[in-house]
Amino acid sequence: MNKADGMNYAPKGKPKPVVKEGEFCIAAIALDHGHIYGMCNGLTEAGAKLKWVYDPDEEKVKKFVEAFPGTMVALSMEEILTDPEVKLVCSAAITSKRCELGLKVMAAGKDYFTDKAPLTTLAQLEAAKDMVKKTGKKYMVYYSERIHVEAAVFAGQLIEEGAIGKVIQVLGMGPHRLNAPARPDWFFIKEYYGGILCDIGSHQIEQFLYYTGAKDATVVKSQIANYNHPQYPELDDFGDAMLVGDNGATQYFRVDWFTPDGLSTWGDGRTFILGTEGYIELRKYVNVGMNDGSSNHVFLVNGQGEKHFEVTGKVGYPFFGQLILDCINRTENAMTQEHAFKAAELSVKAQMQANKIV
């Protein structure tokens, strides 16, 4: 799973196929971010057959095939796009190029599953919406800090059961370890990575929309800074924002690249969810100071008392099986297209209107 390196963090779960072997074929194109491994782990555990991989970088392809033996190496992207067996294409391209690739995939009659952030501009968003409308294909997004974290999945289940009443506020903290020497050059160019609020901020905004049930929101205020990395002048190493949902729920979140080397994982991601009848705290990746290697801690306080759950290996990752079935049945149980796009839209808007502190 590579707990120390967020860029290559790829959770693994228990196989839980929702289709017969070989029934649902997928492919991977563009291996620019390590999240492609987590995306493919989730889908293959849910029964997908990983048929093809393509990337112009032979070393990336070699490493990928080692992780997913039996995957055929395509000589071109077109070889994948013209294969009628491939139903879904996964991609972790350079952030600013994800939309362009998605348009090609959908135009070829296939569903698209991209790493977050799924796009970097509002113009790209409109192009993606138009292509979805034209083709009827999916433009799904790997918002991994909710869909690939068992604590976050369990929190959603508790909320759905009414454990804390109506959700009125979400506080999110998404610190990440920079590990700059291991990052590609494009990661430090804002035109390519989109900015911190567009990039890792998209996780936080998606969770806010999901947990509160908001369909839309307003970015009240957002800020970015480069506090301590002058050698990378286009890097935002800090960002925060306040949002208000169309249902009155509020959010504050902070994202940054200041995880110290002494932390056992790549980031002490936490989420606090306040409801009218209780609250939930998630300590997603580490319980600081316990030194027991545990993660996925969920703390629930409501009228029935205080409860602590450690849910690693107990909840699973239902998103991936739901996505496969959504592609087959043309349903929207894993995530609605409206939700995926709204999180992206608000992330771009938060970045666009952000006040630069430093």
Order of alpha helices (4+ residues) and beta strands (2+ residues): beta-alpha-beta-alpha-beta-alpha-beta-alpha-beta-alpha-beta-alpha-alpha-beta-alpha-alpha-beta-beta-beta-beta-beta-beta-beta-alpha-alpha-beta
